[in-house]
């Protein structure tokens, strides 16, 4: 599994200006969450791992950012599948 990464699709100039720093913060939170879940994985189903990944990622963010963060759940579940399969970077 390659390191998970968050990519944003800005819709206006303000979002475009904030894109880089926000992508870095989201990606960092996702990578920390994935590592933590991978290290403590004990056979949970993919759906549960996917939800844990979302919860842990949001927990690593500022509350305002976490509340607005609407990730592509297909991509989060792809990361969860890699964790369940024991794939490493």
PDB file of N, CA, C and O in Angstrom:
ATOM      1  N   UNK A   1       0.855  -1.171   0.000  1.00  0.00           N
ATOM      2  CA  UNK A   1       0.000   0.000   0.000  1.00  0.00           C
ATOM      3  C   UNK A   1       0.897   1.229   0.000  1.00  0.00           C
ATOM      4  O   UNK A   1       1.812   1.333   0.816  1.00  0.00           O
ATOM      5  N   UNK A   2       0.639   2.152  -0.906  1.00  0.00           N
ATOM      6  CA  UNK A   2       1.376   3.408  -0.866  1.00  0.00           C
ATOM      7  C   UNK A   2       0.775   4.287   0.231  1.00  0.00           C
ATOM      8  O   UNK A   2      -0.361   4.073   0.654  1.00  0.00           O
ATOM      9  N   UNK A   3       1.535   5.262   0.681  1.00  0.00           N
ATOM     10  CA  UNK A   3       1.041   6.150   1.729  1.00  0.00           C
ATOM     11  C   UNK A   3      -0.223   6.842   1.244  1.00  0.00           C
ATOM     12  O   UNK A   3      -0.253   7.367   0.131  1.00  0.00           O
ATOM     13  N   UNK A   4      -1.265   6.848   2.064  1.00  0.00           N
ATOM     14  CA  UNK A   4      -2.494   7.534   1.658  1.00  0.00           C
ATOM     15  C   UNK A   4      -2.251   9.037   1.547  1.00  0.00           C
ATOM     16  O   UNK A   4      -1.424   9.602   2.263  1.00  0.00           O
ATOM     17  N   UNK A   5      -2.983   9.667   0.641  1.00  0.00           N
ATOM     18  CA  UNK A   5      -2.823  11.097   0.382  1.00  0.00           C
ATOM     19  C   UNK A   5      -4.195  11.690   0.087  1.00  0.00           C
ATOM     20  O   UNK A   5      -5.006  11.080  -0.609  1.00  0.00           O
ATOM     21  N   UNK A   6      -4.447  12.869   0.614  1.00  0.00           N
ATOM     22  CA  UNK A   6      -5.693  13.581   0.359  1.00  0.00           C
ATOM     23  C   UNK A   6      -5.443  14.623  -0.718  1.00  0.00           C
ATOM     24  O   UNK A   6      -4.489  15.397  -0.633  1.00  0.00           O
ATOM     25  N   UNK A   7      -6.299  14.641  -1.729  1.00  0.00           N
ATOM     26  CA  UNK A   7      -6.236  15.637  -2.793  1.00  0.00           C
ATOM     27  C   UNK A   7      -7.563  16.381  -2.816  1.00  0.00           C
ATOM     28  O   UNK A   7      -8.629  15.769  -2.871  1.00  0.00           O
ATOM     29  N   UNK A   8      -7.486  17.694  -2.775  1.00  0.00           N
ATOM     30  CA  UNK A   8      -8.692  18.519  -2.780  1.00  0.00           C
ATOM     31  C   UNK A   8      -8.959  19.057  -4.178  1.00  0.00           C
ATOM     32  O   UNK A   8      -8.046  19.202  -4.992  1.00  0.00           O
ATOM     33  N   UNK A   9     -10.218  19.347  -4.439  1.00  0.00           N
ATOM     34  CA  UNK A   9     -10.625  19.948  -5.701  1.00  0.00           C
ATOM     35  C   UNK A   9     -11.263  21.297  -5.389  1.00  0.00           C
ATOM     36  O   UNK A   9     -12.471  21.376  -5.165  1.00  0.00           O
ATOM     37  N   UNK A  10     -10.455  22.364  -5.371  1.00  0.00           N
ATOM     38  CA  UNK A  10     -10.980  23.682  -5.014  1.00  0.00           C
ATOM     39  C   UNK A  10     -11.996  24.180  -6.037  1.00  0.00           C
ATOM     40  O   UNK A  10     -11.916  23.888  -7.230  1.00  0.00           O
ATOM     41  N   UNK A  11     -12.960  24.949  -5.514  1.00  0.00           N
ATOM     42  CA  UNK A  11     -14.028  25.470  -6.384  1.00  0.00           C
ATOM     43  C   UNK A  11     -13.960  26.975  -6.587  1.00  0.00           C
ATOM     44  O   UNK A  11     -14.730  27.530  -7.371  1.00  0.00           O
ATOM     45  N   UNK A  12     -13.047  27.642  -5.887  1.00  0.00           N
ATOM     46  CA  UNK A  12     -12.920  29.087  -6.055  1.00  0.00           C
ATOM     47  C   UNK A  12     -11.491  29.504  -5.707  1.00  0.00           C
ATOM     48  O   UNK A  12     -10.725  28.688  -5.194  1.00  0.00           O
ATOM     49  N   UNK A  13     -11.117  30.760  -5.978  1.00  0.00           N
ATOM     50  CA  UNK A  13      -9.737  31.203  -5.734  1.00  0.00           C
ATOM     51  C   UNK A  13      -9.297  31.097  -4.276  1.00  0.00           C
ATOM     52  O   UNK A  13      -8.131  30.803  -4.012  1.00  0.00           O
ATOM     53  N   UNK A  14     -10.191  31.326  -3.336  1.00  0.00           N
ATOM     54  CA  UNK A  14      -9.826  31.230  -1.922  1.00  0.00           C
ATOM     55  C   UNK A  14      -9.468  29.788  -1.580  1.00  0.00           C
ATOM     56  O   UNK A  14      -8.459  29.534  -0.923  1.00  0.00           O
ATOM     57  N   UNK A  15     -10.292  28.851  -2.025  1.00  0.00           N
ATOM     58  CA  UNK A  15      -9.999  27.444  -1.771  1.00  0.00           C
ATOM     59  C   UNK A  15      -8.698  27.039  -2.452  1.00  0.00           C
ATOM     60  O   UNK A  15      -7.925  26.256  -1.899  1.00  0.00           O
ATOM     61  N   UNK A  16      -8.452  27.563  -3.639  1.00  0.00           N
ATOM     62  CA  UNK A  16      -7.212  27.241  -4.345  1.00  0.00           C
ATOM     63  C   UNK A  16      -6.006  27.726  -3.549  1.00  0.00           C
ATOM     64  O   UNK A  16      -4.989  27.034  -3.482  1.00  0.00           O
ATOM     65  N   UNK A  17      -6.110  28.903  -2.949  1.00  0.00           N
ATOM     66  CA  UNK A  17      -5.002  29.467  -2.180  1.00  0.00           C
ATOM     67  C   UNK A  17      -4.704  28.620  -0.936  1.00  0.00           C
ATOM     68  O   UNK A  17      -3.546  28.480  -0.543  1.00  0.00           O
ATOM     69  N   UNK A  18      -5.738  28.061  -0.324  1.00  0.00           N
ATOM     70  CA  UNK A  18      -5.579  27.260   0.895  1.00  0.00           C
ATOM     71  C   UNK A  18      -5.311  25.782   0.615  1.00  0.00           C
ATOM     72  O   UNK A  18      -5.030  25.014   1.535  1.00  0.00           O
ATOM     73  N   UNK A  19      -5.396  25.399  -0.619  1.00  0.00           N
ATOM     74  CA  UNK A  19      -5.319  23.986  -1.001  1.00  0.00           C
ATOM     75  C   UNK A  19      -4.083  23.269  -0.470  1.00  0.00           C
ATOM     76  O   UNK A  19      -4.209  22.223   0.167  1.00  0.00           O
ATOM     77  N   UNK A  20      -2.910  23.801  -0.714  1.00  0.00           N
ATOM     78  CA  UNK A  20      -1.666  23.125  -0.323  1.00  0.00           C
ATOM     79  C   UNK A  20      -1.574  22.845   1.165  1.00  0.00           C
ATOM     80  O   UNK A  20      -1.406  21.692   1.562  1.00  0.00           O
ATOM     81  N   UNK A  21      -1.679  23.873   2.001  1.00  0.00           N
ATOM     82  CA  UNK A  21      -1.587  23.632   3.445  1.00  0.00           C
ATOM     83  C   UNK A  21      -2.686  22.713   3.974  1.00  0.00           C
ATOM     84  O   UNK A  21      -2.442  21.890   4.855  1.00  0.00           O
ATOM     85  N   UNK A  22      -3.885  22.856   3.440  1.00  0.00           N
ATOM     86  CA  UNK A  22      -4.986  22.015   3.906  1.00  0.00           C
ATOM     87  C   UNK A  22      -4.782  20.563   3.478  1.00  0.00           C
ATOM     88  O   UNK A  22      -5.033  19.645   4.259  1.00  0.00           O
ATOM     89  N   UNK A  23      -4.327  20.352   2.243  1.00  0.00           N
ATOM     90  CA  UNK A  23      -4.029  18.984   1.793  1.00  0.00           C
ATOM     91  C   UNK A  23      -2.963  18.350   2.674  1.00  0.00           C
ATOM     92  O   UNK A  23      -3.059  17.172   3.017  1.00  0.00           O
ATOM     93  N   UNK A  24      -1.944  19.127   3.044  1.00  0.00           N
ATOM     94  CA  UNK A  24      -0.885  18.597   3.898  1.00  0.00           C
ATOM     95  C   UNK A  24      -1.427  18.193   5.263  1.00  0.00           C
ATOM     96  O   UNK A  24      -1.085  17.130   5.780  1.00  0.00           O
ATOM     97  N   UNK A  25      -2.266  19.033   5.842  1.00  0.00           N
ATOM     98  CA  UNK A  25      -2.834  18.729   7.158  1.00  0.00           C
ATOM     99  C   UNK A  25      -3.725  17.493   7.093  1.00  0.00           C
ATOM    100  O   UNK A  25      -3.637  16.622   7.958  1.00  0.00           O
ATOM    101  N   UNK A  26      -4.579  17.409   6.081  1.00  0.00           N
ATOM    102  CA  UNK A  26      -5.475  16.259   5.942  1.00  0.00           C
ATOM    103  C   UNK A  26      -4.694  14.983   5.677  1.00  0.00           C
ATOM    104  O   UNK A  26      -4.991  13.934   6.248  1.00  0.00           O
ATOM    105  N   UNK A  27      -3.697  15.075   4.811  1.00  0.00           N
ATOM    106  CA  UNK A  27      -2.878  13.903   4.491  1.00  0.00           C
ATOM    107  C   UNK A  27      -2.132  13.417   5.724  1.00  0.00           C
ATOM    108  O   UNK A  27      -2.072  12.215   5.982  1.00  0.00           O
ATOM    109  N   UNK A  28      -1.567  14.337   6.479  1.00  0.00           N
ATOM    110  CA  UNK A  28      -0.846  13.965   7.696  1.00  0.00           C
ATOM    111  C   UNK A  28      -1.775  13.255   8.681  1.00  0.00           C
ATOM    112  O   UNK A  28      -1.411  12.221   9.240  1.00  0.00           O
ATOM    113  N   UNK A  29      -2.961  13.800   8.895  1.00  0.00           N
ATOM    114  CA  UNK A  29      -3.927  13.181   9.813  1.00  0.00           C
ATOM    115  C   UNK A  29      -4.328  11.791   9.322  1.00  0.00           C
ATOM    116  O   UNK A  29      -4.459  10.865  10.123  1.00  0.00           O
ATOM    117  N   UNK A  30      -4.522  11.639   8.014  1.00  0.00           N
ATOM    118  CA  UNK A  30      -4.888  10.335   7.451  1.00  0.00           C
ATOM    119  C   UNK A  30      -3.751   9.333   7.609  1.00  0.00           C
ATOM    120  O   UNK A  30      -3.996   8.179   7.959  1.00  0.00           O
ATOM    121  N   UNK A  31      -2.525   9.747   7.361  1.00  0.00           N
ATOM    122  CA  UNK A  31      -1.390   8.838   7.469  1.00  0.00           C
ATOM    123  C   UNK A  31      -1.165   8.387   8.908  1.00  0.00           C
ATOM    124  O   UNK A  31      -0.872   7.217   9.155  1.00  0.00           O
ATOM    125  N   UNK A  32      -1.302   9.309   9.856  1.00  0.00           N
ATOM    126  CA  UNK A  32      -1.164   8.947  11.272  1.00  0.00           C
ATOM    127  C   UNK A  32      -2.264   7.970  11.663  1.00  0.00           C
ATOM    128  O   UNK A  32      -2.006   6.987  12.357  1.00  0.00           O
ATOM    129  N   UNK A  33      -3.488   8.237  11.222  1.00  0.00           N
ATOM    130  CA  UNK A  33      -4.606   7.345  11.539  1.00  0.00           C
ATOM    131  C   UNK A  33      -4.379   5.956  10.941  1.00  0.00           C
ATOM    132  O   UNK A  33      -4.595   4.944  11.608  1.00  0.00           O
ATOM    133  N   UNK A  34      -3.944   5.915   9.689  1.00  0.00           N
ATOM    134  CA  UNK A  34      -3.704   4.621   9.034  1.00  0.00           C
ATOM    135  C   UNK A  34      -2.621   3.833   9.759  1.00  0.00           C
ATOM    136  O   UNK A  34      -2.755   2.625   9.956  1.00  0.00           O
ATOM    137  N   UNK A  35      -1.560   4.505  10.151  1.00  0.00           N
ATOM    138  CA  UNK A  35      -0.477   3.821  10.870  1.00  0.00           C
ATOM    139  C   UNK A  35      -0.961   3.292  12.219  1.00  0.00           C
ATOM    140  O   UNK A  35      -0.665   2.157  12.593  1.00  0.00           O
ATOM    141  N   UNK A  36      -1.696   4.111  12.934  1.00  0.00           N
ATOM    142  CA  UNK A  36      -2.209   3.709  14.252  1.00  0.00           C
ATOM    143  C   UNK A  36      -3.148   2.498  14.116  1.00  0.00           C
ATOM    144  O   UNK A  36      -3.063   1.549  14.895  1.00  0.00           O
ATOM    145  N   UNK A  37      -4.022   2.542  13.141  1.00  0.00           N
ATOM    146  CA  UNK A  37      -4.974   1.442  12.953  1.00  0.00           C
ATOM    147  C   UNK A  37      -4.243   0.192  12.470  1.00  0.00           C
ATOM    148  O   UNK A  37      -4.540  -0.916  12.918  1.00  0.00           O
ATOM    149  N   UNK A  38      -3.293   0.366  11.564  1.00  0.00           N
ATOM    150  CA  UNK A  38      -2.506  -0.779  11.067  1.00  0.00           C
ATOM    151  C   UNK A  38      -1.776  -1.457  12.226  1.00  0.00           C
ATOM    152  O   UNK A  38      -1.728  -2.685  12.300  1.00  0.00           O
ATOM    153  N   UNK A  39      -1.213  -0.663  13.121  1.00  0.00           N
ATOM    154  CA  UNK A  39      -0.449  -1.212  14.245  1.00  0.00           C
ATOM    155  C   UNK A  39      -1.326  -1.940  15.266  1.00  0.00           C
ATOM    156  O   UNK A  39      -0.855  -2.843  15.957  1.00  0.00           O
ATOM    157  N   UNK A  40      -2.592  -1.551  15.362  1.00  0.00           N
ATOM    158  CA  UNK A  40      -3.470  -2.165  16.367  1.00  0.00           C
ATOM    159  C   UNK A  40      -4.520  -3.086  15.745  1.00  0.00           C
ATOM    160  O   UNK A  40      -5.437  -3.534  16.434  1.00  0.00           O
ATOM    161  N   UNK A  41      -4.391  -3.370  14.452  1.00  0.00           N
ATOM    162  CA  UNK A  41      -5.403  -4.189  13.761  1.00  0.00           C
ATOM    163  C   UNK A  41      -5.441  -5.611  14.318  1.00  0.00           C
ATOM    164  O   UNK A  41      -4.412  -6.274  14.448  1.00  0.00           O
ATOM    165  N   UNK A  42      -6.661  -6.065  14.647  1.00  0.00           N
ATOM    166  CA  UNK A  42      -6.826  -7.415  15.211  1.00  0.00           C
ATOM    167  C   UNK A  42      -7.946  -8.199  14.538  1.00  0.00           C
ATOM    168  O   UNK A  42      -8.639  -8.978  15.192  1.00  0.00           O
ATOM    169  N   UNK A  43      -8.124  -7.999  13.246  1.00  0.00           N
ATOM    170  CA  UNK A  43      -9.082  -8.815  12.515  1.00  0.00           C
ATOM    171  C   UNK A  43     -10.457  -8.214  12.297  1.00  0.00           C
ATOM    172  O   UNK A  43     -11.371  -8.924  11.877  1.00  0.00           O
ATOM    173  N   UNK A  44     -10.631  -6.933  12.567  1.00  0.00           N
ATOM    174  CA  UNK A  44     -11.926  -6.298  12.348  1.00  0.00           C
ATOM    175  C   UNK A  44     -12.285  -6.306  10.857  1.00  0.00           C
ATOM    176  O   UNK A  44     -11.393  -6.340  10.009  1.00  0.00           O
ATOM    177  N   UNK A  45     -13.584  -6.275  10.532  1.00  0.00           N
ATOM    178  CA  UNK A  45     -13.992  -6.249   9.123  1.00  0.00           C
ATOM    179  C   UNK A  45     -13.648  -4.908   8.464  1.00  0.00           C
ATOM    180  O   UNK A  45     -13.461  -3.900   9.144  1.00  0.00           O
ATOM    181  N   UNK A  46     -13.569  -4.916   7.153  1.00  0.00           N
ATOM    182  CA  UNK A  46     -13.202  -3.735   6.377  1.00  0.00           C
ATOM    183  C   UNK A  46     -14.086  -2.537   6.718  1.00  0.00           C
ATOM    184  O   UNK A  46     -13.586  -1.423   6.875  1.00  0.00           O
ATOM    185  N   UNK A  47     -15.382  -2.758   6.832  1.00  0.00           N
ATOM    186  CA  UNK A  47     -16.304  -1.653   7.109  1.00  0.00           C
ATOM    187  C   UNK A  47     -15.955  -0.965   8.429  1.00  0.00           C
ATOM    188  O   UNK A  47     -15.999   0.261   8.527  1.00  0.00           O
ATOM    189  N   UNK A  48     -15.616  -1.746   9.421  1.00  0.00           N
ATOM    190  CA  UNK A  48     -15.261  -1.190  10.727  1.00  0.00           C
ATOM    191  C   UNK A  48     -13.928  -0.445  10.647  1.00  0.00           C
ATOM    192  O   UNK A  48     -13.779   0.624  11.239  1.00  0.00           O
ATOM    193  N   UNK A  49     -12.976  -0.997   9.929  1.00  0.00           N
ATOM    194  CA  UNK A  49     -11.679  -0.348   9.762  1.00  0.00           C
ATOM    195  C   UNK A  49     -11.855   0.968   9.000  1.00  0.00           C
ATOM    196  O   UNK A  49     -11.210   1.963   9.329  1.00  0.00           O
ATOM    197  N   UNK A  50     -12.706   0.978   8.005  1.00  0.00           N
ATOM    198  CA  UNK A  50     -12.968   2.199   7.242  1.00  0.00           C
ATOM    199  C   UNK A  50     -13.542   3.285   8.155  1.00  0.00           C
ATOM    200  O   UNK A  50     -13.124   4.441   8.080  1.00  0.00           O
ATOM    201  N   UNK A  51     -14.482   2.925   9.002  1.00  0.00           N
ATOM    202  CA  UNK A  51     -15.069   3.900   9.926  1.00  0.00           C
ATOM    203  C   UNK A  51     -14.037   4.368  10.945  1.00  0.00           C
ATOM    204  O   UNK A  51     -13.983   5.551  11.281  1.00  0.00           O
ATOM    205  N   UNK A  52     -13.220   3.441  11.436  1.00  0.00           N
ATOM    206  CA  UNK A  52     -12.150   3.818  12.374  1.00  0.00           C
ATOM    207  C   UNK A  52     -11.187   4.808  11.713  1.00  0.00           C
ATOM    208  O   UNK A  52     -10.743   5.773  12.336  1.00  0.00           O
ATOM    209  N   UNK A  53     -10.879   4.554  10.462  1.00  0.00           N
ATOM    210  CA  UNK A  53      -9.971   5.420   9.717  1.00  0.00           C
ATOM    211  C   UNK A  53     -10.545   6.830   9.616  1.00  0.00           C
ATOM    212  O   UNK A  53      -9.828   7.811   9.814  1.00  0.00           O
ATOM    213  N   UNK A  54     -11.817   6.932   9.312  1.00  0.00           N
ATOM    214  CA  UNK A  54     -12.468   8.236   9.239  1.00  0.00           C
ATOM    215  C   UNK A  54     -12.478   8.913  10.608  1.00  0.00           C
ATOM    216  O   UNK A  54     -12.136  10.089  10.726  1.00  0.00           O
ATOM    217  N   UNK A  55     -12.870   8.169  11.637  1.00  0.00           N
ATOM    218  CA  UNK A  55     -12.934   8.737  12.989  1.00  0.00           C
ATOM    219  C   UNK A  55     -11.569   9.201  13.473  1.00  0.00           C
ATOM    220  O   UNK A  55     -11.444  10.293  14.026  1.00  0.00           O
ATOM    221  N   UNK A  56     -10.550   8.382  13.270  1.00  0.00           N
ATOM    222  CA  UNK A  56      -9.189   8.724  13.720  1.00  0.00           C
ATOM    223  C   UNK A  56      -8.629   9.910  12.932  1.00  0.00           C
ATOM    224  O   UNK A  56      -7.939  10.761  13.493  1.00  0.00           O
ATOM    225  N   UNK A  57      -8.926   9.961  11.641  1.00  0.00           N
ATOM    226  CA  UNK A  57      -8.459  11.087  10.833  1.00  0.00           C
ATOM    227  C   UNK A  57      -9.100  12.376  11.327  1.00  0.00           C
ATOM    228  O   UNK A  57      -8.413  13.377  11.528  1.00  0.00           O
ATOM    229  N   UNK A  58     -10.404  12.354  11.523  1.00  0.00           N
ATOM    230  CA  UNK A  58     -11.096  13.552  12.017  1.00  0.00           C
ATOM    231  C   UNK A  58     -10.595  13.953  13.404  1.00  0.00           C
ATOM    232  O   UNK A  58     -10.492  15.142  13.706  1.00  0.00           O
ATOM    233  N   UNK A  59     -10.286  12.974  14.240  1.00  0.00           N
ATOM    234  CA  UNK A  59      -9.787  13.278  15.591  1.00  0.00           C
ATOM    235  C   UNK A  59      -8.445  14.008  15.542  1.00  0.00           C
ATOM    236  O   UNK A  59      -8.100  14.735  16.474  1.00  0.00           O
ATOM    237  N   UNK A  60      -7.701  13.819  14.477  1.00  0.00           N
ATOM    238  CA  UNK A  60      -6.400  14.457  14.334  1.00  0.00           C
ATOM    239  C   UNK A  60      -6.453  15.845  13.717  1.00  0.00           C
ATOM    240  O   UNK A  60      -5.416  16.460  13.471  1.00  0.00           O
ATOM    241  N   UNK A  61      -7.657  16.336  13.467  1.00  0.00           N
ATOM    242  CA  UNK A  61      -7.827  17.635  12.820  1.00  0.00           C
ATOM    243  C   UNK A  61      -8.434  18.655  13.774  1.00  0.00           C
ATOM    244  O   UNK A  61      -9.046  18.291  14.779  1.00  0.00           O
ATOM    245  N   UNK A  62      -8.262  19.913  13.458  1.00  0.00           N
ATOM    246  CA  UNK A  62      -8.961  20.977  14.185  1.00  0.00           C
ATOM    247  C   UNK A  62     -10.462  20.711  14.030  1.00  0.00           C
ATOM    248  O   UNK A  62     -10.897  20.308  12.951  1.00  0.00           O
ATOM    249  N   UNK A  63     -11.259  20.923  15.075  1.00  0.00           N
ATOM    250  CA  UNK A  63     -12.691  20.614  15.012  1.00  0.00           C
ATOM    251  C   UNK A  63     -13.430  21.241  13.824  1.00  0.00           C
ATOM    252  O   UNK A  63     -14.315  20.606  13.251  1.00  0.00           O
ATOM    253  N   UNK A  64     -13.082  22.467  13.448  1.00  0.00           N
ATOM    254  CA  UNK A  64     -13.760  23.107  12.307  1.00  0.00           C
ATOM    255  C   UNK A  64     -13.423  22.403  10.995  1.00  0.00           C
ATOM    256  O   UNK A  64     -14.285  22.223  10.134  1.00  0.00           O
ATOM    257  N   UNK A  65     -12.176  22.015  10.858  1.00  0.00           N
ATOM    258  CA  UNK A  65     -11.762  21.304   9.642  1.00  0.00           C
ATOM    259  C   UNK A  65     -12.382  19.913   9.632  1.00  0.00           C
ATOM    260  O   UNK A  65     -12.877  19.461   8.600  1.00  0.00           O
ATOM    261  N   UNK A  66     -12.357  19.239  10.768  1.00  0.00           N
ATOM    262  CA  UNK A  66     -12.933  17.896  10.865  1.00  0.00           C
ATOM    263  C   UNK A  66     -14.411  17.901  10.509  1.00  0.00           C
ATOM    264  O   UNK A  66     -14.890  16.996   9.826  1.00  0.00           O
ATOM    265  N   UNK A  67     -15.133  18.912  10.969  1.00  0.00           N
ATOM    266  CA  UNK A  67     -16.576  18.987  10.703  1.00  0.00           C
ATOM    267  C   UNK A  67     -16.870  19.159   9.217  1.00  0.00           C
ATOM    268  O   UNK A  67     -17.884  18.668   8.721  1.00  0.00           O
ATOM    269  N   UNK A  68     -15.989  19.852   8.510  1.00  0.00           N
ATOM    270  CA  UNK A  68     -16.207  20.110   7.090  1.00  0.00           C
ATOM    271  C   UNK A  68     -15.595  19.042   6.183  1.00  0.00           C
ATOM    272  O   UNK A  68     -15.868  19.022   4.983  1.00  0.00           O
ATOM    273  N   UNK A  69     -14.784  18.168   6.736  1.00  0.00           N
ATOM    274  CA  UNK A  69     -14.076  17.161   5.947  1.00  0.00           C
ATOM    275  C   UNK A  69     -15.028  16.070   5.479  1.00  0.00           C
ATOM    276  O   UNK A  69     -15.555  15.304   6.286  1.00  0.00           O
ATOM    277  N   UNK A  70     -15.242  16.006   4.177  1.00  0.00           N
ATOM    278  CA  UNK A  70     -16.100  15.000   3.561  1.00  0.00           C
ATOM    279  C   UNK A  70     -15.268  14.213   2.548  1.00  0.00           C
ATOM    280  O   UNK A  70     -15.291  14.516   1.355  1.00  0.00           O
ATOM    281  N   UNK A  71     -14.539  13.211   3.017  1.00  0.00           N
ATOM    282  CA  UNK A  71     -13.644  12.488   2.114  1.00  0.00           C
ATOM    283  C   UNK A  71     -14.397  11.561   1.167  1.00  0.00           C
ATOM    284  O   UNK A  71     -15.568  11.240   1.366  1.00  0.00           O
ATOM    285  N   UNK A  72     -13.687  11.152   0.145  1.00  0.00           N
ATOM    286  CA  UNK A  72     -14.189  10.135  -0.776  1.00  0.00           C
ATOM    287  C   UNK A  72     -14.118   8.804  -0.019  1.00  0.00           C
ATOM    288  O   UNK A  72     -13.035   8.253   0.172  1.00  0.00           O
ATOM    289  N   UNK A  73     -15.258   8.300   0.402  1.00  0.00           N
ATOM    290  CA  UNK A  73     -15.273   7.088   1.226  1.00  0.00           C
ATOM    291  C   UNK A  73     -14.795   5.861   0.463  1.00  0.00           C
ATOM    292  O   UNK A  73     -14.317   4.907   1.078  1.00  0.00           O
ATOM    293  N   UNK A  74     -14.910   5.862  -0.849  1.00  0.00           N
ATOM    294  CA  UNK A  74     -14.347   4.750  -1.623  1.00  0.00           C
ATOM    295  C   UNK A  74     -12.836   4.695  -1.439  1.00  0.00           C
ATOM    296  O   UNK A  74     -12.258   3.614  -1.328  1.00  0.00           O
ATOM    297  N   UNK A  75     -12.203   5.856  -1.407  1.00  0.00           N
ATOM    298  CA  UNK A  75     -10.757   5.900  -1.204  1.00  0.00           C
ATOM    299  C   UNK A  75     -10.388   5.510   0.226  1.00  0.00           C
ATOM    300  O   UNK A  75      -9.397   4.814   0.445  1.00  0.00           O
ATOM    301  N   UNK A  76     -11.182   5.958   1.199  1.00  0.00           N
ATOM    302  CA  UNK A  76     -10.914   5.565   2.587  1.00  0.00           C
ATOM    303  C   UNK A  76     -11.053   4.049   2.729  1.00  0.00           C
ATOM    304  O   UNK A  76     -10.262   3.411   3.425  1.00  0.00           O
ATOM    305  N   UNK A  77     -12.041   3.487   2.080  1.00  0.00           N
ATOM    306  CA  UNK A  77     -12.233   2.031   2.163  1.00  0.00           C
ATOM    307  C   UNK A  77     -11.122   1.282   1.435  1.00  0.00           C
ATOM    308  O   UNK A  77     -10.789   0.158   1.809  1.00  0.00           O
ATOM    309  N   UNK A  78     -10.544   1.893   0.395  1.00  0.00           N
ATOM    310  CA  UNK A  78      -9.402   1.281  -0.285  1.00  0.00           C
ATOM    311  C   UNK A  78      -8.226   1.173   0.692  1.00  0.00           C
ATOM    312  O   UNK A  78      -7.525   0.161   0.718  1.00  0.00           O
ATOM    313  N   UNK A  79      -8.018   2.214   1.488  1.00  0.00           N
ATOM    314  CA  UNK A  79      -6.968   2.190   2.505  1.00  0.00           C
ATOM    315  C   UNK A  79      -7.297   1.137   3.557  1.00  0.00           C
ATOM    316  O   UNK A  79      -6.411   0.410   4.006  1.00  0.00           O
ATOM    317  N   UNK A  80      -8.564   1.052   3.950  1.00  0.00           N
ATOM    318  CA  UNK A  80      -8.991   0.059   4.943  1.00  0.00           C
ATOM    319  C   UNK A  80      -8.748  -1.362   4.432  1.00  0.00           C
ATOM    320  O   UNK A  80      -8.299  -2.224   5.187  1.00  0.00           O
ATOM    321  N   UNK A  81      -9.039  -1.603   3.175  1.00  0.00           N
ATOM    322  CA  UNK A  81      -8.802  -2.933   2.585  1.00  0.00           C
ATOM    323  C   UNK A  81      -7.314  -3.265   2.647  1.00  0.00           C
ATOM    324  O   UNK A  81      -6.945  -4.396   2.963  1.00  0.00           O
ATOM    325  N   UNK A  82      -6.464  -2.294   2.349  1.00  0.00           N
ATOM    326  CA  UNK A  82      -5.017  -2.529   2.412  1.00  0.00           C
ATOM    327  C   UNK A  82      -4.581  -2.862   3.834  1.00  0.00           C
ATOM    328  O   UNK A  82      -3.716  -3.715   4.035  1.00  0.00           O
ATOM    329  N   UNK A  83      -5.172  -2.198   4.817  1.00  0.00           N
ATOM    330  CA  UNK A  83      -4.843  -2.496   6.218  1.00  0.00           C
ATOM    331  C   UNK A  83      -5.277  -3.918   6.563  1.00  0.00           C
ATOM    332  O   UNK A  83      -4.514  -4.668   7.171  1.00  0.00           O
ATOM    333  N   UNK A  84      -6.486  -4.290   6.183  1.00  0.00           N
ATOM    334  CA  UNK A  84      -7.004  -5.629   6.462  1.00  0.00           C
ATOM    335  C   UNK A  84      -6.143  -6.704   5.799  1.00  0.00           C
ATOM    336  O   UNK A  84      -5.904  -7.764   6.378  1.00  0.00           O
ATOM    337  N   UNK A  85      -5.686  -6.426   4.595  1.00  0.00           N
ATOM    338  CA  UNK A  85      -4.855  -7.389   3.861  1.00  0.00           C
ATOM    339  C   UNK A  85      -3.411  -7.424   4.362  1.00  0.00           C
ATOM    340  O   UNK A  85      -2.638  -8.299   3.972  1.00  0.00           O
ATOM    341  N   UNK A  86      -3.050  -6.483   5.219  1.00  0.00           N
ATOM    342  CA  UNK A  86      -1.685  -6.440   5.744  1.00  0.00           C
ATOM    343  C   UNK A  86      -0.684  -5.869   4.793  1.00  0.00           C
ATOM    344  O   UNK A  86       0.517  -6.098   4.941  1.00  0.00           O
ATOM    345  N   UNK A  87      -1.156  -5.118   3.803  1.00  0.00           N
ATOM    346  CA  UNK A  87      -0.245  -4.488   2.849  1.00  0.00           C
ATOM    347  C   UNK A  87       0.482  -3.348   3.523  1.00  0.00           C
ATOM    348  O   UNK A  87      -0.112  -2.596   4.296  1.00  0.00           O
ATOM    349  N   UNK A  88       1.756  -3.217   3.239  1.00  0.00           N
ATOM    350  CA  UNK A  88       2.565  -2.155   3.851  1.00  0.00           C
ATOM    351  C   UNK A  88       3.094  -1.238   2.760  1.00  0.00           C
ATOM    352  O   UNK A  88       3.005  -1.526   1.567  1.00  0.00           O
ATOM    353  N   UNK A  89       3.646  -0.126   3.217  1.00  0.00           N
ATOM    354  CA  UNK A  89       4.196   0.849   2.257  1.00  0.00           C
ATOM    355  C   UNK A  89       5.558   0.439   1.803  1.00  0.00           C
ATOM    356  O   UNK A  89       6.176   1.135   0.997  1.00  0.00           O
TER     357      UNK A  89
END
